[in-house]
Amino acid sequence: MRSKKWLWSLLIAAGMALAPAASQADSRVSVGIAIGPPPPLVVAAPAPAPGYVWAPGYWAWNGYQHVWVQGHWIAARPGFVWVADRWERRGPHWHHVHGHWQNRHYRGHNH
């Protein structure tokens, strides 16, 4: 009986240890939803910070509804531009395209 409790404790601890990695991996999965995002909120960006670029806020999907994610400063990367988060309609579904760095000279797609 004692070994069963120990095994269950071990399995629970392993699951808790792996949960953050799994949630990070899932954050890049594109899931189509039928509900388009609300119009973007108009928020004035704070004064520029040297060596940083402003990543504007965007609507994220939490599994039940759209929630606003505040904009924030991110450290600049020389030779790259920040492509902001956005939603794309693909057929009847909406897909969130995560913000990302793009080579300044790249002429292809934005994702």
LOVOKOL-566532 format. One record per residue: y, z, x of N, C-alpha, C in turn. Coordinates in steps of 0.02 Angstrom, whole numbers, plus 50000, padded with zeros to 5 digits. Atoms other than C-alpha are relative to their C-alpha. Layout:
% LOVOKOL-566532
+-------+-------+-------+-------+-------+-------+-------+-------+-------+
:   npy :   npz :   npx :  capy :  capz :  capx :   cpy :   cpz :   cpx :
+-------+-------+-------+-------+-------+-------+-------+-------+-------+
:     Y :     Z :     X :     Y :     Z :     X :     Y :     Z :     X :
...
+-------+-------+-------+-------+-------+-------+-------+-------+-------+
//
This chain:
% LOVOKOL-566532
+-------+-------+-------+-------+-------+-------+-------+-------+-------+
:   npy :   npz :   npx :  capy :  capz :  capx :   cpy :   cpz :   cpx :
+-------+-------+-------+-------+-------+-------+-------+-------+-------+
: 49940 : 50000 : 50041 : 50000 : 50000 : 50000 : 50063 : 50000 : 50043 :
: 49943 : 49995 : 49956 : 50117 : 50043 : 50142 : 50016 : 49933 : 50033 :
: 49989 : 50065 : 49967 : 50091 : 49873 : 50225 : 50031 : 49950 : 49951 :
: 49969 : 50044 : 50049 : 50137 : 49784 : 50062 : 50075 : 50012 : 49996 :
: 49929 : 49984 : 50003 : 50303 : 49876 : 50054 : 50036 : 49975 : 50063 :
: 49970 : 50023 : 49938 : 50335 : 49836 : 50237 : 50008 : 49924 : 50000 :
: 49998 : 50073 : 50004 : 50295 : 49651 : 50207 : 50056 : 49977 : 49954 :
: 49947 : 50018 : 50047 : 50411 : 49643 : 50056 : 50069 : 50014 : 50031 :
: 49936 : 49985 : 49967 : 50550 : 49727 : 50155 : 50016 : 49947 : 50052 :
: 49990 : 50051 : 49949 : 50526 : 49602 : 50295 : 50021 : 49934 : 49969 :
: 49983 : 50062 : 50034 : 50531 : 49454 : 50175 : 50071 : 50002 : 49971 :
: 49933 : 49994 : 50028 : 50688 : 49518 : 50089 : 50053 : 49997 : 50056 :
: 49953 : 50002 : 49944 : 50775 : 49548 : 50256 : 50007 : 49929 : 50028 :
: 49998 : 50069 : 49975 : 50728 : 49372 : 50315 : 50040 : 49955 : 49953 :
: 49962 : 50039 : 50049 : 50796 : 49297 : 50154 : 50074 : 50014 : 50004 :
: 49929 : 49983 : 49995 : 50959 : 49391 : 50173 : 50030 : 49971 : 50064 :
: 49975 : 50027 : 49937 : 50975 : 49334 : 50353 : 50010 : 49925 : 49996 :
: 49995 : 50072 : 50005 : 50948 : 49152 : 50306 : 50050 : 49977 : 49946 :
: 49956 : 50019 : 50055 : 51061 : 49152 : 50152 : 50066 : 49970 : 50024 :
: 49936 : 50031 : 49978 : 51226 : 49122 : 50247 : 49990 : 49930 : 50028 :
: 50012 : 50067 : 49973 : 51151 : 48973 : 50340 : 49986 : 49951 : 49945 :
: 50016 : 50045 : 50055 : 51083 : 48900 : 50180 : 50063 : 49984 : 49960 :
: 49940 : 50013 : 50039 : 51249 : 48919 : 50090 : 50047 : 49954 : 50038 :
: 49959 : 50045 : 49960 : 51340 : 48834 : 50235 : 49972 : 49929 : 49996 :
: 50030 : 50066 : 50003 : 51218 : 48689 : 50233 : 50014 : 49968 : 49932 :
: 49989 : 50026 : 50067 : 51237 : 48669 : 50045 : 50072 : 49982 : 49986 :
: 49929 : 50013 : 50014 : 51427 : 48663 : 50056 : 50017 : 49927 : 50011 :
: 49987 : 50070 : 49987 : 51416 : 48482 : 50116 : 49959 : 49954 : 49955 :
: 50040 : 50040 : 50046 : 51296 : 48424 : 49980 : 50046 : 49972 : 49946 :
: 49959 : 50031 : 50052 : 51377 : 48300 : 49861 : 49963 : 50003 : 49934 :
: 50030 : 49993 : 50066 : 51339 : 48343 : 49681 : 50046 : 49966 : 49950 :
: 49960 : 50034 : 50050 : 51398 : 48231 : 49541 : 50007 : 50044 : 49938 :
: 49988 : 49962 : 50062 : 51478 : 48318 : 49393 : 50036 : 49954 : 49951 :
: 49970 : 50042 : 50052 : 51538 : 48245 : 49228 : 50071 : 50020 : 49984 :
: 49933 : 49974 : 50016 : 51699 : 48347 : 49223 : 50047 : 49986 : 50057 :
: 49951 : 50015 : 49948 : 51844 : 48276 : 49321 : 50045 : 50059 : 50014 :
: 49957 : 49944 : 49982 : 51963 : 48392 : 49412 : 50066 : 49997 : 49962 :
: 49933 : 50000 : 50029 : 52128 : 48446 : 49335 : 50049 : 49967 : 50049 :
: 49950 : 50028 : 49953 : 52287 : 48370 : 49408 : 50013 : 50051 : 50057 :
: 49987 : 49953 : 49945 : 52327 : 48443 : 49580 : 50060 : 50045 : 49985 :
: 49943 : 49955 : 50007 : 52441 : 48594 : 49581 : 50053 : 49979 : 50050 :
: 49946 : 50017 : 49954 : 52610 : 48558 : 49657 : 50021 : 50064 : 50034 :
: 49985 : 49940 : 49961 : 52632 : 48686 : 49794 : 50037 : 49978 : 50063 :
: 49962 : 50018 : 49940 : 52764 : 48676 : 49929 : 49965 : 50029 : 50061 :
: 50032 : 49977 : 49938 : 52687 : 48685 : 50102 : 50050 : 50043 : 50038 :
: 49955 : 49959 : 49959 : 52758 : 48821 : 50213 : 50028 : 49960 : 50058 :
: 49969 : 50034 : 49943 : 52866 : 48775 : 50362 : 49947 : 49981 : 50051 :
: 50050 : 50023 : 49952 : 52772 : 48676 : 50494 : 49987 : 50051 : 50055 :
: 50020 : 49957 : 49945 : 52677 : 48773 : 50625 : 49982 : 49956 : 50059 :
: 50015 : 50043 : 49943 : 52677 : 48695 : 50799 : 49926 : 50002 : 50020 :
: 50070 : 50004 : 49980 : 52504 : 48633 : 50849 : 49951 : 50005 : 49942 :
: 50043 : 49995 : 50059 : 52438 : 48643 : 50670 : 50018 : 49946 : 49951 :
: 49987 : 50046 : 50055 : 52421 : 48527 : 50521 : 49984 : 50036 : 49935 :
: 50010 : 49969 : 50065 : 52429 : 48574 : 50339 : 49944 : 49965 : 49963 :
: 50055 : 50024 : 50043 : 52268 : 48552 : 50239 : 50019 : 50021 : 49929 :
: 49977 : 49981 : 50067 : 52331 : 48544 : 50059 : 49944 : 50030 : 49957 :
: 50048 : 49971 : 50047 : 52248 : 48640 : 49919 : 49965 : 49946 : 49960 :
: 50039 : 50047 : 50039 : 52120 : 48558 : 49808 : 49958 : 50038 : 49949 :
: 50045 : 49970 : 50050 : 52008 : 48589 : 49658 : 49929 : 49996 : 50026 :
: 50070 : 49997 : 49981 : 51832 : 48644 : 49703 : 49959 : 50015 : 49937 :
: 50045 : 49987 : 50056 : 51683 : 48656 : 49585 : 49956 : 50059 : 50019 :
: 50040 : 49940 : 49983 : 51599 : 48828 : 49580 : 49934 : 50003 : 49962 :
: 50063 : 50003 : 50038 : 51451 : 48773 : 49474 : 50012 : 50007 : 49925 :
: 49984 : 49990 : 50071 : 51539 : 48813 : 49309 : 50066 : 49969 : 49980 :
: 49933 : 50024 : 50015 : 51719 : 48759 : 49322 : 50036 : 49983 : 50066 :
: 49959 : 50015 : 49942 : 51852 : 48692 : 49439 : 50042 : 50062 : 50016 :
: 49959 : 49943 : 49977 : 51940 : 48826 : 49543 : 50045 : 49975 : 50056 :
: 49951 : 50023 : 49950 : 52095 : 48802 : 49649 : 49988 : 50035 : 50067 :
: 50006 : 49974 : 49932 : 52074 : 48823 : 49838 : 50068 : 49990 : 50032 :
: 49933 : 50003 : 49970 : 52239 : 48864 : 49923 : 50000 : 49958 : 50064 :
: 49992 : 50037 : 49937 : 52303 : 48752 : 50063 : 50005 : 50049 : 50058 :
: 49998 : 49957 : 49941 : 52300 : 48819 : 50240 : 50014 : 49958 : 50062 :
: 49987 : 50033 : 49936 : 52349 : 48778 : 50418 : 49935 : 49996 : 50039 :
: 50057 : 50007 : 49956 : 52215 : 48711 : 50536 : 50026 : 49973 : 50067 :
: 49979 : 50021 : 49934 : 52229 : 48684 : 50723 : 49993 : 49924 : 50006 :
: 50000 : 50072 : 49992 : 52275 : 48504 : 50763 : 49949 : 49978 : 50052 :
: 50046 : 50029 : 49952 : 52153 : 48392 : 50855 : 50032 : 49936 : 50026 :
: 49968 : 50060 : 49973 : 52236 : 48266 : 50971 : 49957 : 49938 : 49989 :
: 50036 : 50062 : 50012 : 52189 : 48088 : 50925 : 49967 : 49995 : 49932 :
: 50030 : 49999 : 50066 : 52133 : 48136 : 50750 : 50052 : 50016 : 49946 :
: 49958 : 49982 : 50058 : 52213 : 48148 : 50577 : 49955 : 50036 : 49950 :
: 50037 : 49963 : 50052 : 52162 : 48266 : 50437 : 50000 : 49958 : 49937 :
: 50008 : 50034 : 50064 : 52095 : 48179 : 50282 : 49984 : 50054 : 49950 :
: 50005 : 49944 : 50047 : 52119 : 48299 : 50137 : 49941 : 49993 : 49952 :
: 50052 : 49999 : 50052 : 51986 : 48351 : 50012 : 50024 : 49960 : 49941 :
: 49982 : 50039 : 50060 : 51981 : 48239 : 49860 : 49938 : 49991 : 49956 :
: 50054 : 50015 : 50046 : 51877 : 48191 : 49710 : 49997 : 49925 : 49990 :
: 50010 : 50071 : 50013 : 51803 : 48017 : 49685 : 49956 : 49993 : 49939 :
: 50042 : 50015 : 50058 : 51736 : 47947 : 49525 : 49951 : 49945 : 50020 :
: 50053 : 50049 : 49987 : 51570 : 47856 : 49548 : 49960 : 49992 : 49936 :
: 50031 : 50009 : 50066 : 51513 : 47786 : 49383 : 50024 : 50055 : 49954 :
: 49979 : 49948 : 50047 : 51511 : 47926 : 49254 : 50011 : 50069 : 50033 :
: 49996 : 49934 : 49967 : 51515 : 48066 : 49385 : 50056 : 50004 : 50051 :
: 49949 : 49985 : 49950 : 51643 : 48147 : 49498 : 49966 : 50032 : 50060 :
: 50028 : 49974 : 49938 : 51603 : 48187 : 49680 : 50057 : 50026 : 50044 :
: 49950 : 49970 : 49955 : 51700 : 48303 : 49795 : 49988 : 49973 : 50070 :
: 50003 : 50023 : 49931 : 51737 : 48225 : 49965 : 50036 : 50053 : 50041 :
: 49972 : 49945 : 49961 : 51764 : 48366 : 50089 : 50052 : 49974 : 50049 :
: 49950 : 50016 : 49950 : 51917 : 48366 : 50200 : 49966 : 49995 : 50068 :
: 50031 : 50010 : 49935 : 51878 : 48307 : 50375 : 50049 : 49968 : 50049 :
: 49961 : 50031 : 49947 : 51948 : 48247 : 50540 : 49977 : 49928 : 50007 :
: 50016 : 50071 : 49990 : 51956 : 48059 : 50566 : 50038 : 49976 : 50062 :
: 49968 : 50029 : 49941 : 51992 : 47966 : 50727 : 50062 : 49961 : 49978 :
: 49936 : 50031 : 50019 : 52173 : 47908 : 50719 : 49995 : 49923 : 49999 :
: 50004 : 50073 : 49995 : 52120 : 47729 : 50763 : 49943 : 49971 : 49959 :
: 50057 : 50023 : 50040 : 51970 : 47718 : 50645 : 50026 : 49962 : 49939 :
: 49977 : 50041 : 50055 : 51991 : 47581 : 50515 : 49950 : 49996 : 49943 :
: 50053 : 50003 : 50051 : 51835 : 47612 : 50410 : 50014 : 50045 : 49941 :
: 49995 : 49956 : 50059 : 51800 : 47723 : 50261 : 50027 : 50069 : 50020 :
: 49972 : 49933 : 49987 : 51881 : 47895 : 50244 : 49948 : 50055 : 49994 :
: 50052 : 49947 : 50003 : 51714 : 47987 : 50233 : 49936 : 49978 : 50031 :
+-------+-------+-------+-------+-------+-------+-------+-------+-------+
//
